[in-house]
């Protein structure tokens, strides 16, 4: 995008109400999450293909999520 288009977009955003901006932000987050998910799937597929080409099998596990509060840091 060029500077003119960005400037016009910002001008339009500034005229929107709070609810419209929140909806736009939520939609943008959804789009970004979908893109990130697609990139991860493509990377996993490429890793599996490369491993298979060399006679290897690969299992990709999602990292475990920690539940609850993080531990308190020790102050010095």
N, C-alpha and C positions, 0 to 999 in steps of 0.2 A: 504494500500500500504506500502511496506517496503521502507527503506531508499534508497536502490539501484534503485528501480523503480522510486522513486521521483527524484533522482539525474539524471537519464537518461532522464526523462521527461523534467526537467529544461534545460538540455543540448540541447535537441531538440528544445525547445522553443527559446532558445538564438540564434539558427541558422535561425529562421523564420524572414521574412521581416515584416515591420510595418503593411502593409495591411493584411497579414495573421494573425498577432497577434490581430489586431482590429476585424477581422472576428471571431476569436476564442473567444475573450472576449464577443462579441455580442451574439454568440451562447451559451456561458456559462451563460450569463444573462438570455437568453430565457429559458434555462433548469431550472435554479434556480426559475424563476418566475412561471413556470409550476408546479414545485414541491411545492412551497408555496401555489399556488392556490389549488392543490390537497389536501394538508394538511388542508387548511381552509374548503374545502367542506366536508372532512371527519369529522372534528370537529363539523361542523354545523349539519351533519347527526346524529352524536352521541348525541349531545345535544337534537335534536328533538326526537330521539328515547327514551332517558331517560325521557324527559318531557311527551311523549305519554304514557309511562309505568305508569306514576303517574296521568294520566288523564288531563294533561295540554297541551296547545298549545303554540308554541313559534314562534315568528317572529324575524328574524335576519335582521337588516338593516345595510347597509354600512354607515360608518361615512361620513358626508357631507364634501366635499372638499372646502377649502377656495380658492377663486380666488384672483389674484392680489398679490401685495407685502405684506409681513408681516408688522405689525405695527412697527414703530421705537421704540427702547427701550429707556427709559429715563435714561440719564446719571446722576450720582450723584455728 
